[in-house]
């Protein structure tokens, strides 16, 4: 089982993308680097996620569109 930390955050699904962007911004502001994983519950169990062909592109675009500087 994985553990969250100040530089590692878990989101159960990409439906939590807004929250993920907030987490990414906070991690970058404080530490300059970090990781957000989808398909993992906050308390660590991996639940996985089925994604469509555009999911990675959509997640990437949402992050790029909402975090400054680019």
N, C-alpha and C positions, 0 to 999 in steps of 0.2 A: 504494500500500500504506500502511496505517495503522501507527502505532507506539504501543505502550503507554507510559504514563508513570505518575507517582505519582497522577494524578487521572483517568486513562483506563485501564480494564482490559478485556480481551477474554475471552470464554468461547465455546467452539466451539458448544455447544448449551445449552438450558435444563436438560439433565440435570446440568449443573454449577451448579445453582441454589444449593446449600449453599455452594460455594466463592464464588459471586457475592455472597451475603449477607455472608460474611466480608470480601471485598474492599470492599464498600460500607461496611461498618462501619469498616474501617481508613481508608478515604479520608475519610469524614465526620469521624472522630476527629482526623485530622491536618490536613485542609484545609478542612473544612466544606462542601465540594461536590465533585462529580466525576461520572463517567459509567462505566457498565458496558454493554458491547455484547455481544449474543449473535449467533452466526452468523459469528464471526471467530476464526480460530486465534490462539494466543498470539503467533506470530511475524508476524501481520499479514494473511495472505491471507483474503479474504472467502469463506466457504464457503456462507453462507446457511443457512436452516433453514425447514422446513415446520412451521407451527404449527396447532393446533386452535382451535376457537372459544373455548375457555376459557383458553388459554395465558396471555394478558396478565393476565387476572383472577387466575389462580393465582400468577403471578410477583409481581404486586403484593401479593397477600394474604400470601405467604411473607415478603416484605420487611417489610411492616407488622407481622406477627406476631413477627418476630425482631430488630427493631432498636428500641432505646430511646434517648432518648425518642422518642415517636411523631412 
